[in-house]
Every structure is written in C-alpha cells, then in structure tokens.
Amino acid sequence: MLSVIRALNGKVLKFGGDALLIGFYGRCAEAELTARECAVQLLNSTKHFGNIKTVAGATRISIKIIIETGEWLEALLGDDRRTEIFITGSIFNRVFKAEESAASDCIILNGKRAQGLDRKQTPKLIKGESKPVRSSLQKFLPQGVLDFIRMNAAGEYRVVTVLFVQITGYDPDMPNLVNLQSFFRDLISITEKYRGSVNKIDISRDGSKVLVLFGAPISHERSAEYGVLAGLEILGVCPKGLELRLGLSGGYVYAGIVGNDFAKEYTVIGDTV
C-alpha cells in the first residue's frame, strides 16, 4: 500500500493504528483525481490478501477508503527535544462522519459512495528533490527510538503503559497555536520527567489525541506508576480554552517499527492500545 501511495506522490500524514491518513497536494481537481486513482489501486491491492491462514483460522484484509477535498492546517508543535506535526481542519470531521457509515471494500468520494470511478484521465505527478537532513529530523523521533534504531533492534512483545491525552475545545479551522504549543511543550517536559516517550499526535473525531508510552522503547519497571503520575501532572497544565480527557491502559503489546523505506514509524499494537 505504501508503494502505491509513493508512486502517486501521496504523503502519509499519519499512521493511526489500523488506518492511514494520506494527503495529496495541489489544485483541488488535480489532487482529487490523484487520490481517486490511488484509492482504486489500494482497493485492488487488498485482493491479494483474501485468504490469510492463521493459527486461529482463515481471515482476510478489507479496507474502506474515504476521499474528501478541501483545506487543512499543518503546524509543527514542540521544540528540539521532540517535534510533532499537528494536523487539523473541519475536512477531517467529514472524513470521520463518512467512515462511520462506510461499508468494507468501498470508496466514499466527498460523502457519496463512488461507482465506476473514471480512470481514463492520468493524474499529473510533480517530481520533487530529496535531500539528506538526518540531523534536523532527529527531533521528530519519539524519545528512545533513535537508540532503538542504532541497536538494530527487532520488534518485540513487552509490557507497556499507554496514555492517551484527548485535546478538544479549539476551532479545528483556526486553532490557537500559541496555547497548543505551550501545552505540548509542558507535556514533553512531564513525559521526560517520568521516562516516557511522546509517540505521536493523531487526529480524532473530537479534536486531537497525544499517544504517550511508558515502557517502550525506554524500558523500566515502574511504567504503570509513572504513567499515572504523568497523567495527573498533565491535567494540571491544561491552558485556558482547551479541554483534556485522559485514558490509561497497561498490558502486553507488539512494539516496533512498521512501514517501509518510504514511510515508517515506531508504534505499539495490541488490545492494550
């Protein structure tokens, strides 16, 4: 799937558990055309996984694809310790609404089920130039992941404590970035104090959510205790105008890097998350 996205110059904005958020840039008509072509190819790619044999029996992979055309905001939050891309916009509210009613193996285009997408037109792709910027990108890695990479470590099952911080109360189209920046820097400080790792900022139906990990990739025996203490302190630094809700869970997860050379991230997968 990532190879298809790369071939069509799509940008993986977020890995979200069992979902991908992909952006196509340019004029709306051209970007939508490229997104439609990508959707068709992605849907066809899952046909190769129609009968997967596992110890629990046969299963299959199915997907549903939502395409919405419009604008959104991308901003960088954080500092040299940890920087994350913050994405927001009312366009994502439409995406979530469409996803709720979408059936498996279908494409929803601007709120309506797509039938027989026209593939006679070929999207015009813009080729960019890649430059090595390794040192300046290290701050985009969650705490501890660089050491994980340097050790050539493999994915593993381990006990972790997962803290979700739900952020609401801001206008998705015109958020107060000063408030959000102040809060995110405080969250980084608290996370480092309790030896945690800020994994990502993701989009949610009601705003944004921050995923904070304790016990992966930084190992220690007090992950549950530190997760609770960090959560309590985070509640105490909520700026005026924002609303927070926290969720905490602990247990075994798969922790490791998923993706390919085009797009990858360190993540945790399991019922605990």
N, C-alpha and C positions, 0 to 999 in steps of 0.2 A: 504494500500500500504506500509506504513512504517513497518507494522508487517511482510510482505513478505520480505522486504529488510533486516530486522533484522535477520530473520530466516536463511538467506543465508549469513550472516556476511558481508553485504554491509555497506558502510559508506556513510551517507548523507553528501556530501561535501558542498552543498549549496541549500537552498530554494531560488528559483528565480521567485517569482511571481506565475505564473501558471506552473512552471517547477521544477523538482528535478534533481540535479546533483549527481550521485551515483558513488562511487569508489569501485572497487574490487581489492584486493592486492594479490601479489604472482607471481608465474611464469605465463607468458602470456597465455599459453594454459589452465592452470587451472582456472585462473581468467576469461578468456573469456567464458569458459564452465559454470562457476557460473553465470556470467552476462546473458548468454543466458537463463538459467533456470529461473532466476529472471524475465527476460523480458516476458517469456511465462506466468508465474504466474501473473504478473502485468496486462498483457493484458486480461487474463481470469477474473481477479478481477473486471474489469470495466463492465463486462456483467451484473453485479447485479444492475447497475445504468443506464439501458437502457431506462427507462421511469420515469423521475422525474417530479412530478407535482408541479408547482409553480403558483403564482397569475398571472403570465404573460403567462401561458400555459405550456404544457409538454416540457421537454428538456431531453437531455442525455449527459453523460460524455464520451468523446472519448479521446484516447491518441495515441501518436506516440512515438516510442522508438528507440533511436539511440545508437548503440554499436560500440565503437572504441577501438582498442587495441594499447597500446603504453605507453610512459612515460610522466609524467608531474612533475612540481615542486610545492611543498608546502612550504611556508615560513610564519613565524609569523612577522607581522608588528605592531608597536605601542610600548606602554610602560605600566606601572602599571595603568594608567588612563583608557586605552582602548586598547585591543589587538584584532587583527582580522587575520584570516587565509587568506593569499594571494595565489591564485592558478593560474598557468599559464602553457602554453605549446602549441605547434602547433597542438597537438592532438585535442584541442578544436576548432581550425579553421575547422578541418574536420567534427567535430560534428555539428557545425553551418551550414556548407555547406550542409550536408546531411539532416538536419532538414528542410531546406528551400524547398526541393523538395519532402519530405516525405508526404504520404497520411495518413489520420486518421486510427487508428486501424491497424497499420503495424509496423514491426520491420525492421530496417535497420542495417545490420551487415557489418562493415568495408566497407561502401559505396554502398552495394548492398542489395536489398530487400531480406529478409530471407524467404525461403519457406520450410515448414515442418522441423523445427529445430529438430535435433536428441535429444531425451530426455532419451535414453537408458542408457547413462552414468550418474552417480550420482556425482556431484562435492564433493570433499573432503573439509570439513569445518574445520577450525582451531579455537579452542575454546581459548579465551583469559581470562584474570583475571581482574575483575573490582575492583578498589579501590576508596574510597571516597576522593575527592580532592576539596571539596567545596570552601575553602578559595582561593586557587590558580586559580580557574576558574572564579571568580567574574569579573576579568578584561576583560573577553570575552563577558560580557553582555553590551549592549548599555547603555549609561548613562540614569538613571531613571528607568530602568527595574527592578532592584533589589527591589526598593521601591514598584513598581507595584506588584511584586510577594508577598512581605511581607504583603501587604494590602489585599491579596487575591482578587484583583480587577478583574472584568469581562471585556471582550471585549466591546468596545463601538464605537459609531459613533461620530466623532468630527472633527472640522476644523483644518487642519494642512497645513503647507507649506513644500513641498518636494523639496529637492535639489539633483539633480544628477550631479556627477562630473565624467566625462569621462576621463580616463587616457590612452594615446597612446604614441607612439614614442619609445617604448622599444622592445627589441628582446624577443618574448614570450618564447624561449627556454633558453636564457641566459640574463635575465634582470639585470640591475644594481640595486641590492637590497639596496645599500647604498643610492642612490638617492630616491628610493621609500620609504625607512624607514624615511628619512629626511622629505619628503613631507607629509607622513601620520602623523607624529608627529606634524608638523605645522598645519595640517588640524584639528587634535584633539584639539589643543590649541585654534584655531579660533572658532571651534564649541562650546567649553565650554564657551568662551567669550560671545557668543550670545545665550547661554542657549539652544543649540541644542543637538542632540543625533546622534552619528555615528551609523547607524543601521547595515550596512554590507558593505563588499567589494564583488562585484559579478563579474562574467566573462561576457564579452560582445564580439560581433563579431570582434571588432577592438582593444581590449585590456581589460581594466578593468573599472568598474564603482563603485563609492562610493555613497551609499544612505545615505543622512543626513536629519534628521527630525527636524522640529521646530513646537512645539505644541503637540507633543506626543513622549514619555509618559510624558514629562515635560510640564506642561501647563503654558501658559502666553498669554497675549492679543496682543503681538507685533510680532507674528510669521512671518508674511509676511515681515515686516521691517527687522527683524533680519536675515531672510533668504537671502534677497538681500545684506545686508551689509556683511554677512559672505561670500557669493559668490564672491563679489568684492575683499575681502581680500585674499581668496583662490587663485584667479587668480594671485595675486601679489607674491605668494611664490612658484610658479612653478619652480622646478630645471631645469638647463640646460640639454637638452636631452629628456625631457618629454614634451608632449603636452596635454593641457587641453581644454575641452569643457564642458560648464555648461548648465543645464536645470533647470528651476524653475517653480513650479506649486502649486496652492493652492486650497483647497476645502474640501468637506466632504469625509472622508474615514472611513472604519472599522479599528480600531486599537486594537490589542490584540494578544494573544498567539495562534499559530496554531501548530498542531502536536500531538504527544502522548508522553508517558513516555520514549520512545526510542530516539526520536528526536523532538525538538520543538524550536520555536523562536518567538520573538516579531516582528510583522510586521504590515504593513498597506496595505489595499486592496481597490481598487476603481479606477474610471476613472481618478482621480487626479494623481495617480501614473503612 
